[in-house]
Amino acid sequence: MPPRAQWRDVDKIKLLNCLRWGKTNGFQADSGWKPQIWAYCAVDLARTPSDEKTVTKCKDQYQGLKKNFTEVHVIRNRSGFGWDEGLKLVTATQDVWDRLLAVQCSLPMFIITM
């Protein structure tokens, strides 16, 4: 089994920029991304042989980013939640977070207490 790819923030940004370029240049159809864009992204993200970003790893990373985006979007549109534009974070009181976590326990990764 190949080693798990390490995705730094800069890698994620590069992947999203690659996909943005692909969308602008016709590599996204109504049914999803065309296969060629994933190969292009994998080559664009290549750093070292031990940390190769394969087509599958690029697709998986995109799916994870998309899932996180959807969860944040849903949370910030719920009653009691807000958005800090400067920090780019969902905001809420601890009581509101506690009520959400009682029914949706997969979200602690999005909670930052200050």
N, C-alpha and C positions, 0 to 999 in steps of 0.2 A: 504494500500500500504506500503510495507516495506521501511525503510529509505534508502536513496541513499548511496551506499558504498563510502567511502573515499579512494581514490587511491593515496598513497604516492609514490614517486619515487622508494623507496625500494620495495613496493608491485608490481609495474610494472616490476621491474627487476626480482623479484621472479617468477612472472607469465611467463616471457620470458624464464627464466632458466628452469622452469618446462616444458614448451613446447619444449625447446631444448632437455631436457632429453627424453621427449615423442617421439620426432622425431628419436633420436638415438635408442630408444627401440621399434620402430615399431608401434607407435600410430598415425602416419600420413600416410594416403593413398593418392593415386593420386587425389582423389576427395575431400580431406580435412582431418581434424582431426577426429580421431575416438572418439565416445562419452565418452569412459572411461577416456580419458586424461583430459576432463573438470572437471569431478568429482574428479580426483586426484588433479588437480590444486586448486579446491575450498577447499578441505581438507587441502592442504599444506598452503593455504593462511589464514585459519581460525585464527582470533585473538580474537574477542569478539563477543558475540551473537548480540550486537547492530550494529556491522559492519561486518556482515557475507558476505563473498565473495561467492555467489552462483554460480552454473554452468552457469546460464544466465548472471550474472554480469561478470564472467570471459570471456565468449565469447564476450560480448559487449565491454569490455575493450580491448581485443585483436583486435577486428575489428576497434576500434578507433585508436589504435597504428599503425595498418597496414595502415589505411587511411592517418595518419600523415606522416608515413614513405614514402608512395607513393608521397604525395605532396612535401615533401622536396627533394626527388629524382628527380622529374620532374623539380623543381625550379633550383636545382644546375646544371642541364644539359642544362638550357636555356642560350642563348647568353647574356653576360653581368654579369653573376653570377659566383661566385667562391666558394671555400670551405676553411675555416680556420680549419686546422687539429688539432691545439692545443685547440681551443675553441669548435670544433665540431659544427660550425655554417656556414650557407650560408652567403656569403658576396656579397655586391653590393653597388653601389653608390645610393644616395637618388633618383636621377633621374630614375635609372633603377627600383628601388622599386616602385616609383610613377607610371611608365608606366605599370608595372605588376598589381598593385592594381586597376588601372583604368578599367581593364578588368576582374580581378579575385579578387573581394573584400573579399573573405573568408579567406585570408591569413595573416591578421595582426598579428596573434598569433606567426608567425615565424619571425617577424621583431624586431630586437634589435638594437637600435641606441646607439652608443658609443661616 
